[in-house]
Structures are given as structure tokens and as C-alpha cells.
Amino acid sequence: MAIDWRGVFPALTTKFTTRDELDMPLFEKNLRFQVQSGVDGIILGGSLGEASVLTVAEKEKLVKFTVESVGEQVPVILNIAEGSTREALKLAADAKDWGAKGLMILPPMRYFSDHRETVTYFKTVANSTDLPIMIYNNPIDYKIEVTLDMFEELIECENIQAVKESTRDVTNVTRMINRFGDRIKILCGVDTLAMEELLMGAHGWIAGLVCAFPAETVAIFRLIKAGRVAEALTIYRWFLPVLELDIHTKLVQYIKLAEVQTGIGSEYVRAPRLPLVGKERERVLSIIGECVASRPVLPDYLAIRLEKTYA
């Protein structure tokens, strides 16, 4: 399956039981809601998926289960966030064996690589596989920026095809398009900037709050790309208070709490993360509760058929 890199790609949370084991029935329930709501791909093992505390065996189980569950409906993409090139190469090979159709790759973890090292890392992994690759560019959280000059070198690898744009600089969308045209597909990776970046020409949205609100997320995307901006804006303005939960250190706990409130998740996280308590939990619940209570009536967004030629 080729990946078109356009549309809404949920960065799924990983569901755990009270015994700190994978909760596959609950994961399946959420996954089913995502696909039924019209998402265009599934991303596993990202920051929101608590990748840093998952074992390789758990990643294998999640990938194989998801691939079997969604079949050919949408591509399944595994995130790679490793500290060494050797481990990244191994995980890239494993991902293909497990049935993943693409990779999302962060720069090296823990060590702040320079320009040459960062480019070499990405190219080494890309040259080891034929899986399509999306680079995750998040200098705010991971302290390494993948610059336009780096991308100039990276596009020598044909399978480096997209970027998760999380620099939080909306103008970077225009810079990327001006320099690379349609060569690198741009997917917004910050929920609070999604409408702005989509209007500026981003091709897709790697979403977080989609985990709790899949229909609303897909509706916004399809309405924008269909030119029905006023309708999308109404939904986006309603959505913004909960979208802001995506740009916090505790985004995992916040978004999982939102999943509970919409009936498709649990609060269980893996230590050292802990579930929310006290006034913080009350505050986040209040934000989510107000949005749930005022959920807009959506138009028939699934009937919108987009020609996938938009910039």
C-alpha cells in the first residue's frame, strides 16, 4: 500500500489495564471509532502513544493487531524514536516484518545531533528500507530542528516523503512549499495550529485530540479542503479549548481523560506518568466537559469526496 500522506492521521494513545498490560479490547474500540469516522491513516508508538515506555514486544503486538484490524482500509505507520542508529535500523526492519506500511521518524533521542549527524541518521534509516517515511520535526520538545537545508539533502531519498510539522511556526508551511513544491507532504502536528496550517497549504493533520473526537477532527479537515471554511471554522472554534490540551507536558494524561469522557478510552498511563488528581484533574475535566456538552451537529462530512490533488 502506497501512502498518500493527505488527510487526518491519529497519533493513537496506547491503552493499558489496571495491571499495566496492553488493553487490546479498549484499543480496538477506539481504533474502530477512528476508522468509522473517516481517518486516513493510523500512527502507533508516538509520543502520545507512550513510545518511550513500550517494549518491542508490545510494539509488535500493537502493529500486528492494528494491521489485521484495519486491513487495506488505511495505512498503519509506526513511529521510530530511538537513541542509536542501530536500534532505529532494527525497528525499521521489524516494522516492515510486522506489516506496517510506513514509518514516522524522530531525530536521535537524548543526544542532540548536529546537521551532519541528523541528516546521516535519517538517510541511513531511509536507505535501509523501502517503507515510505515521514520526518517528525519538533524542535520545541526534542531540541533538534530539521531545517530546510537538511530537507534539501534528505529528499535524495525517494522514500522520505512527508514531514510532521511541529515547529509551531505556521510560516514554515509556506517556506516548505516555496522550496520543495509538492515533493514533501506537510502534515500539521500541533492541534492548535491545524486549521491555520491547512489553510496555508498543509496536506494533512497528525492529530491528538482526534483520539477522543474523531468525527469532529475529520469534519474540520474535509470541510477546509472542500472550501467550506466558514463551517469548519465554527467547529474549530468550539474545539479549540480541548485542542489546547495537546500542547502540554501532560498531553497523554489530558487526552486520555478526554477519551474517557467520550466513552472510547481509559485514564490508565504507564509510570512514571500518573493519572491526574485534585484540582488539575478538575480543571481539565471542566474544559472537556464543556466541549462534550456543546458538541456541534456535524454536516454529512463523510459524503465529501475530496480529489486528492490539493496543495
Helices and strands as residue ranges (DSSP letters): E 7-10, H 24-36, E 42-44, G 51-53, H 56-70, E 76-80, H 85-98, E 102-105, H 115-126, E 133-137, H 139-142, H 148-154, E 160-165, H 171-180, E 185-188, G 191-193, H 194-199, E 204-207, G 209-211, H 214-225, H 229-243, G 244-247, H 251-261, H 278-293, G 301-303
